Each structure stands twice: as C-alpha cells, then as structure tokens.
C-alpha cells in the first residue's frame, strides 16, 4: 500500500480533481485536528502534573505527620526514662546521705566518749 493510497488520504485521482479551495479546506481541517490533539495532550499533561504535585504534597504532609508522631513518641519515652533515672539517682543520694548522717552520729558519739575519757584522765591526773 503506498502513501498515496492510504485510507486516511484521498486518492490521487480525487486530489487532482479537487479544487484548490477544497485542498485548502482539507489541510485546514487536518491542522485543526492536529491543534485539538495538541491542546488535548497539553491539557492532559497539565492535569497529570497537577495530580502529581498534589500527590507529592499529600505524601510530604503524611511523612511530616508521621515524623511528628515518631518524634513525640521518642521524646515522651526519653522524658520517662530520664524521670525514672532521676528517681533512682535521688534514691541513691538519699541513701548515701542517710548513711553519712548515721556515720556522723556514730562519730559524734565516739568523739563525745573520747573527750569525756580524756577529760577524766586529765582530771584524775593520769
């Protein structure tokens, strides 16, 4: 099948019989169809780009929301761990302070006994 006998094109004999105006109308119609196809394709392209942008923004927003939730969860977990560690350290410190007080009380009692013994020894003339 040759290009000139394509079903989309008029036959060679029809072309020669056509007037210039008819040929120009066929060309004009073809150009209008091509322009419509081009316009339609550009519109689909713009629609696809807009949809892609909207989808991307939705994914970004979803990611930010998920990141915020993860951040908040990690922060709350860290705060709870720090609070627990603080309580443990305070309990240890309180125990150490209490042990030091008891040791100080014992030392004071021993110092009193020592001073009394020294005073009595000096008083007895030893």
WOJO-V348898 format. One line per field, one symbol per residue. phi: phi as a letter, one per 30 degrees, with the letter a starting at -180 (. if undefined). Layout:
BEGIN
phi = ???
END
This chain:
BEGIN
phi = .dddcdddcddddddddddeddddddddddddddddddddddddddddddddddddddddddddddddddddddddddddddddddddddddddddddddddddddddddddddddddddddddid
END
